Amino acid sequence: MDSPETKPVITVYVSGGVVQAVYTSLPGDIEVNVIDFDNAKAESEEAVTEAEEQLETAEREQRMIY
């Protein structure tokens, strides 16, 4: 198990309900996907469906860390 000194960190900065920045201690390129249901609902039913599909994929293929 990683010690606190070497554990990779991802920090998401949110202000006003909007992601302002994402920081990481991980090396290399990192892909960050933000699934915002509030914006999707304001856009269209198709956008909501796409957001739901993205979330289902994340839940199936990734590890929840928060």
C-alpha positions, 0 to 999 in steps of 0.5 A: 500500500502507498504511504501518505508521502507517495500516494497519488493525489487528484484535487478538484476545485469547485466554486459556484457549482462549477469545476474551476480546475483539476490538479494532480500529482500523477505524472504524464497526461491524465484524462478528467471527465466531468459529468454535470447532470445540471447542465445536461438537464438544462440542455436536452433529454439527449444530453441527459441520456449521454451523461447517464451512459458516461456515468454507467461506463465510469461505474463499470470500468473505474474505481470510485475514489471519493 
